[in-house]
Amino acid sequence: TLIPRIESIDMIKLAEGKLKGKTNLSIADVGTGSGALAILLATRLTINFLVMSDISHEALEIGKENAERLIPGVKPKIFVSDLMNSFGEEKFDLIMANLPYIPSFRVKGLPLSVVDYEPHIALDGGDEGLGLIRKFLPQAKEKLKPGGIIILEIDYAHVLEDFQDFGFESVEVVKDEFGQRRFVILTSEGEADADEVN
Protein backbone atom coordinates (compact mmCIF):
# COMPACT_ATOMS: atom_id res chain seq x y z
CA THR A 1 0.00 0.00 0.00
CA LEU A 2 1.01 3.61 -0.38
CA ILE A 3 2.20 5.44 2.71
CA PRO A 4 -0.39 8.13 3.57
CA ARG A 5 1.02 11.61 3.04
CA ILE A 6 -0.05 15.20 3.64
CA GLU A 7 -2.01 15.07 0.35
CA SER A 8 -4.26 12.45 1.94
CA ILE A 9 -5.34 14.98 4.57
CA ASP A 10 -5.86 17.58 1.84
CA MET A 11 -8.21 15.21 -0.02
CA ILE A 12 -10.22 14.67 3.14
CA LYS A 13 -10.51 18.42 3.72
CA LEU A 14 -11.75 18.89 0.16
CA ALA A 15 -14.36 16.16 0.65
CA GLU A 16 -15.50 17.68 3.95
CA GLY A 17 -15.89 21.07 2.35
CA LYS A 18 -17.96 19.72 -0.53
CA LEU A 19 -20.20 17.57 1.70
CA LYS A 20 -20.58 19.96 4.62
CA GLY A 21 -24.03 19.73 6.22
CA LYS A 22 -24.91 16.43 4.53
CA THR A 23 -25.86 13.18 6.27
CA ASN A 24 -26.75 9.64 5.16
CA LEU A 25 -23.85 9.78 2.74
CA SER A 26 -22.77 6.93 0.48
CA ILE A 27 -19.05 6.98 -0.24
CA ALA A 28 -16.65 4.79 -2.22
CA ASP A 29 -12.87 4.73 -1.85
CA VAL A 30 -11.50 3.09 -5.01
CA GLY A 31 -7.94 1.80 -4.76
CA THR A 32 -8.27 2.05 -1.00
CA GLY A 33 -4.95 0.42 -0.11
CA SER A 34 -4.47 0.83 3.64
CA GLY A 35 -7.93 2.40 3.86
CA ALA A 36 -6.56 5.73 5.08
CA LEU A 37 -8.97 7.92 3.09
CA ALA A 38 -12.09 5.88 3.80
CA ILE A 39 -11.32 5.45 7.48
CA LEU A 40 -10.55 9.12 8.07
CA LEU A 41 -13.72 10.15 6.24
CA ALA A 42 -15.74 7.74 8.38
CA THR A 43 -14.50 9.50 11.52
CA ARG A 44 -15.46 12.95 10.22
CA LEU A 45 -18.68 12.52 8.22
CA THR A 46 -22.05 10.84 8.81
CA ILE A 47 -21.76 7.93 6.40
CA ASN A 48 -24.65 5.55 5.75
CA PHE A 49 -22.87 3.31 3.23
CA LEU A 50 -19.09 2.98 2.77
CA VAL A 51 -17.28 0.92 0.14
CA MET A 52 -13.55 0.16 0.13
CA SER A 53 -12.16 -1.55 -2.98
CA ASP A 54 -8.76 -2.35 -4.43
CA ILE A 55 -7.30 -4.54 -7.17
CA SER A 56 -4.82 -6.01 -4.66
CA HIS A 57 -5.96 -8.75 -2.28
CA GLU A 58 -2.96 -8.05 -0.06
CA ALA A 59 -3.69 -4.33 0.17
CA LEU A 60 -7.34 -5.03 1.00
CA GLU A 61 -6.32 -7.27 3.89
CA ILE A 62 -4.48 -4.29 5.39
CA GLY A 63 -7.40 -1.98 4.69
CA LYS A 64 -9.83 -4.43 6.28
CA GLU A 65 -7.66 -4.85 9.38
CA ASN A 66 -7.36 -1.08 9.78
CA ALA A 67 -11.11 -0.56 9.34
CA GLU A 68 -11.97 -3.23 11.94
CA ARG A 69 -9.57 -1.63 14.39
CA LEU A 70 -10.26 2.05 13.80
CA ILE A 71 -13.94 2.29 12.75
CA PRO A 72 -15.53 -0.84 14.27
CA GLY A 73 -19.02 0.67 14.22
CA VAL A 74 -19.09 1.48 10.49
CA LYS A 75 -18.82 -1.98 8.84
CA PRO A 76 -17.71 -0.95 5.33
CA LYS A 77 -18.30 -3.16 2.32
CA ILE A 78 -14.81 -4.32 1.30
CA PHE A 79 -14.05 -6.22 -1.91
CA VAL A 80 -11.56 -6.73 -4.74
CA SER A 81 -12.30 -4.75 -7.88
CA ASP A 82 -10.37 -3.58 -10.94
CA LEU A 83 -11.40 0.08 -10.74
CA MET A 84 -15.23 -0.13 -10.50
CA ASN A 85 -15.75 -3.25 -12.63
CA SER A 86 -17.04 -5.32 -9.70
CA PHE A 87 -19.37 -2.68 -8.27
CA GLY A 88 -23.11 -3.33 -8.24
CA GLU A 89 -25.96 -0.91 -8.74
CA GLU A 90 -25.08 1.35 -5.80
CA LYS A 91 -24.88 5.09 -6.40
CA PHE A 92 -22.58 7.37 -4.43
CA ASP A 93 -22.48 10.94 -3.16
CA LEU A 94 -18.67 10.83 -3.24
CA ILE A 95 -16.14 8.64 -4.99
CA MET A 96 -12.53 9.15 -3.96
CA ALA A 97 -9.58 7.50 -5.68
CA ASN A 98 -5.84 7.93 -5.39
CA LEU A 99 -5.00 6.10 -8.61
CA PRO A 100 -1.54 5.86 -10.19
CA TYR A 101 -1.03 9.23 -11.89
CA ILE A 102 2.72 9.72 -12.33
CA PRO A 103 3.91 9.60 -15.97
CA SER A 104 6.03 6.48 -16.52
CA PHE A 105 9.19 8.37 -17.51
CA ARG A 106 9.23 10.17 -14.13
CA VAL A 107 8.74 7.19 -11.81
CA LYS A 108 12.44 6.29 -11.66
CA GLY A 109 13.32 9.86 -10.76
CA LEU A 110 11.10 9.96 -7.68
CA PRO A 111 12.72 10.29 -4.24
CA LEU A 112 14.20 7.06 -2.87
CA SER A 113 11.74 7.26 0.02
CA VAL A 114 9.03 6.65 -2.59
CA VAL A 115 10.74 4.44 -5.20
CA ASP A 116 12.26 2.04 -2.67
CA TYR A 117 9.20 1.63 -0.46
CA GLU A 118 6.05 2.21 -2.50
CA PRO A 119 4.55 -0.42 -4.86
CA HIS A 120 5.22 0.73 -8.42
CA ILE A 121 1.77 -0.47 -9.53
CA ALA A 122 0.37 2.30 -7.32
CA LEU A 123 2.60 4.98 -8.87
CA ASP A 124 2.94 4.45 -12.63
CA GLY A 125 0.04 6.03 -14.52
CA GLY A 126 1.31 5.32 -18.04
CA ASP A 127 2.80 7.64 -20.64
CA GLU A 128 0.94 10.78 -19.51
CA GLY A 129 -0.06 9.55 -16.07
CA LEU A 130 -3.71 9.41 -17.18
CA GLY A 131 -4.05 5.78 -18.29
CA LEU A 132 -6.14 4.48 -15.38
CA ILE A 133 -7.87 7.79 -14.76
CA ARG A 134 -9.29 7.79 -18.30
CA LYS A 135 -10.67 4.28 -17.75
CA PHE A 136 -11.99 5.14 -14.31
CA LEU A 137 -13.89 8.37 -14.97
CA PRO A 138 -16.59 6.97 -17.31
CA GLN A 139 -17.22 4.13 -14.83
CA ALA A 140 -17.36 6.45 -11.84
CA LYS A 141 -19.66 8.92 -13.61
CA GLU A 142 -22.28 6.17 -13.95
CA LYS A 143 -22.02 5.41 -10.21
CA LEU A 144 -22.67 8.96 -8.96
CA LYS A 145 -25.92 10.24 -7.55
CA PRO A 146 -27.22 13.53 -9.01
CA GLY A 147 -24.86 16.23 -7.81
CA GLY A 148 -22.35 13.62 -6.65
CA ILE A 149 -18.62 14.30 -6.78
CA ILE A 150 -15.37 12.56 -7.64
CA ILE A 151 -12.09 13.66 -6.07
CA LEU A 152 -8.80 12.45 -7.53
CA GLU A 153 -5.18 13.22 -6.84
CA ILE A 154 -3.41 14.20 -10.07
CA ASP A 155 0.03 15.08 -11.35
CA TYR A 156 1.22 18.68 -11.51
CA ALA A 157 1.50 18.28 -15.30
CA HIS A 158 -2.22 17.57 -15.65
CA VAL A 159 -4.47 20.47 -16.62
CA LEU A 160 -8.19 21.23 -16.59
CA GLU A 161 -8.56 20.26 -20.25
CA ASP A 162 -7.46 16.68 -19.45
CA PHE A 163 -10.74 16.14 -17.59
CA GLN A 164 -13.30 18.15 -19.55
CA ASP A 165 -14.42 15.54 -22.11
CA PHE A 166 -16.13 13.12 -19.72
CA GLY A 167 -19.51 14.84 -19.50
CA PHE A 168 -19.40 16.23 -15.97
CA GLU A 169 -21.40 19.27 -14.91
CA SER A 170 -18.29 20.94 -13.53
CA VAL A 171 -14.55 20.26 -13.30
CA GLU A 172 -12.26 22.01 -10.86
CA VAL A 173 -8.48 21.64 -10.52
CA VAL A 174 -7.20 22.46 -7.03
CA LYS A 175 -3.61 23.41 -6.17
CA ASP A 176 -1.75 22.20 -3.09
CA GLU A 177 -0.02 24.36 -0.47
CA PHE A 178 3.00 24.70 -2.76
CA GLY A 179 0.94 26.07 -5.66
CA GLN A 180 1.15 22.86 -7.69
CA ARG A 181 -1.90 21.33 -9.39
CA ARG A 182 -2.73 18.38 -7.14
CA PHE A 183 -6.44 17.44 -7.20
CA VAL A 184 -9.37 17.41 -9.57
CA ILE A 185 -13.01 17.59 -8.42
CA LEU A 186 -15.66 16.49 -10.90
CA THR A 187 -19.38 17.00 -10.22
CA SER A 188 -22.27 15.17 -11.90
CA GLU A 189 -25.41 16.88 -13.15
CA GLY A 190 -28.40 17.43 -10.88
CA GLU A 191 -28.97 18.41 -7.29
CA ALA A 192 -27.39 16.43 -4.45
CA ASP A 193 -30.06 14.51 -2.52
CA ALA A 194 -28.23 13.66 0.74
CA ASP A 195 -30.11 14.81 3.84
CA GLU A 196 -29.07 18.11 5.34
CA VAL A 197 -28.25 18.64 8.98
CA ASN A 198 -30.92 20.76 10.71
C-alpha positions in Angstrom: 0.0 0.0 0.0 1.0 3.6 -0.4 2.2 5.4 2.7 -0.4 8.1 3.6 1.0 11.6 3.0 -0.1 15.2 3.6 -2.0 15.1 0.4 -4.3 12.4 1.9 -5.3 15.0 4.6 -5.9 17.6 1.8 -8.2 15.2 0.0 -10.2 14.7 3.1 -10.5 18.4 3.7 -11.8 18.9 0.2 -14.4 16.2 0.6 -15.5 17.7 3.9 -15.9 21.1 2.3 -18.0 19.7 -0.5 -20.2 17.6 1.7 -20.6 20.0 4.6 -24.0 19.7 6.2 -24.9 16.4 4.5 -25.9 13.2 6.3 -26.7 9.6 5.2 -23.8 9.8 2.7 -22.8 6.9 0.5 -19.0 7.0 -0.2 -16.6 4.8 -2.2 -12.9 4.7 -1.9 -11.5 3.1 -5.0 -7.9 1.8 -4.8 -8.3 2.1 -1.0 -4.9 0.4 -0.1 -4.5 0.8 3.6 -7.9 2.4 3.9 -6.6 5.7 5.1 -9.0 7.9 3.1 -12.1 5.9 3.8 -11.3 5.5 7.5 -10.6 9.1 8.1 -13.7 10.2 6.2 -15.7 7.7 8.4 -14.5 9.5 11.5 -15.5 12.9 10.2 -18.7 12.5 8.2 -22.1 10.8 8.8 -21.8 7.9 6.4 -24.7 5.5 5.8 -22.9 3.3 3.2 -19.1 3.0 2.8 -17.3 0.9 0.1 -13.6 0.2 0.1 -12.2 -1.6 -3.0 -8.8 -2.4 -4.4 -7.3 -4.5 -7.2 -4.8 -6.0 -4.7 -6.0 -8.8 -2.3 -3.0 -8.0 -0.1 -3.7 -4.3 0.2 -7.3 -5.0 1.0 -6.3 -7.3 3.9 -4.5 -4.3 5.4 -7.4 -2.0 4.7 -9.8 -4.4 6.3 -7.7 -4.9 9.4 -7.4 -1.1 9.8 -11.1 -0.6 9.3 -12.0 -3.2 11.9 -9.6 -1.6 14.4 -10.3 2.1 13.8 -13.9 2.3 12.7 -15.5 -0.8 14.3 -19.0 0.7 14.2 -19.1 1.5 10.5 -18.8 -2.0 8.8 -17.7 -0.9 5.3 -18.3 -3.2 2.3 -14.8 -4.3 1.3 -14.1 -6.2 -1.9 -11.6 -6.7 -4.7 -12.3 -4.7 -7.9 -10.4 -3.6 -10.9 -11.4 0.1 -10.7 -15.2 -0.1 -10.5 -15.8 -3.2 -12.6 -17.0 -5.3 -9.7 -19.4 -2.7 -8.3 -23.1 -3.3 -8.2 -26.0 -0.9 -8.7 -25.1 1.3 -5.8 -24.9 5.1 -6.4 -22.6 7.4 -4.4 -22.5 10.9 -3.2 -18.7 10.8 -3.2 -16.1 8.6 -5.0 -12.5 9.2 -4.0 -9.6 7.5 -5.7 -5.8 7.9 -5.4 -5.0 6.1 -8.6 -1.5 5.9 -10.2 -1.0 9.2 -11.9 2.7 9.7 -12.3 3.9 9.6 -16.0 6.0 6.5 -16.5 9.2 8.4 -17.5 9.2 10.2 -14.1 8.7 7.2 -11.8 12.4 6.3 -11.7 13.3 9.9 -10.8 11.1 10.0 -7.7 12.7 10.3 -4.2 14.2 7.1 -2.9 11.7 7.3 0.0 9.0 6.7 -2.6 10.7 4.4 -5.2 12.3 2.0 -2.7 9.2 1.6 -0.5 6.0 2.2 -2.5 4.6 -0.4 -4.9 5.2 0.7 -8.4 1.8 -0.5 -9.5 0.4 2.3 -7.3 2.6 5.0 -8.9 2.9 4.4 -12.6 0.0 6.0 -14.5 1.3 5.3 -18.0 2.8 7.6 -20.6 0.9 10.8 -19.5 -0.1 9.6 -16.1 -3.7 9.4 -17.2 -4.1 5.8 -18.3 -6.1 4.5 -15.4 -7.9 7.8 -14.8 -9.3 7.8 -18.3 -10.7 4.3 -17.7 -12.0 5.1 -14.3 -13.9 8.4 -15.0 -16.6 7.0 -17.3 -17.2 4.1 -14.8 -17.4 6.5 -11.8 -19.7 8.9 -13.6 -22.3 6.2 -13.9 -22.0 5.4 -10.2 -22.7 9.0 -9.0 -25.9 10.2 -7.6 -27.2 13.5 -9.0 -24.9 16.2 -7.8 -22.3 13.6 -6.7 -18.6 14.3 -6.8 -15.4 12.6 -7.6 -12.1 13.7 -6.1 -8.8 12.4 -7.5 -5.2 13.2 -6.8 -3.4 14.2 -10.1 0.0 15.1 -11.4 1.2 18.7 -11.5 1.5 18.3 -15.3 -2.2 17.6 -15.6 -4.5 20.5 -16.6 -8.2 21.2 -16.6 -8.6 20.3 -20.2 -7.5 16.7 -19.5 -10.7 16.1 -17.6 -13.3 18.1 -19.6 -14.4 15.5 -22.1 -16.1 13.1 -19.7 -19.5 14.8 -19.5 -19.4 16.2 -16.0 -21.4 19.3 -14.9 -18.3 20.9 -13.5 -14.6 20.3 -13.3 -12.3 22.0 -10.9 -8.5 21.6 -10.5 -7.2 22.5 -7.0 -3.6 23.4 -6.2 -1.7 22.2 -3.1 0.0 24.4 -0.5 3.0 24.7 -2.8 0.9 26.1 -5.7 1.1 22.9 -7.7 -1.9 21.3 -9.4 -2.7 18.4 -7.1 -6.4 17.4 -7.2 -9.4 17.4 -9.6 -13.0 17.6 -8.4 -15.7 16.5 -10.9 -19.4 17.0 -10.2 -22.3 15.2 -11.9 -25.4 16.9 -13.2 -28.4 17.4 -10.9 -29.0 18.4 -7.3 -27.4 16.4 -4.4 -30.1 14.5 -2.5 -28.2 13.7 0.7 -30.1 14.8 3.8 -29.1 18.1 5.3 -28.3 18.6 9.0 -30.9 20.8 10.7 
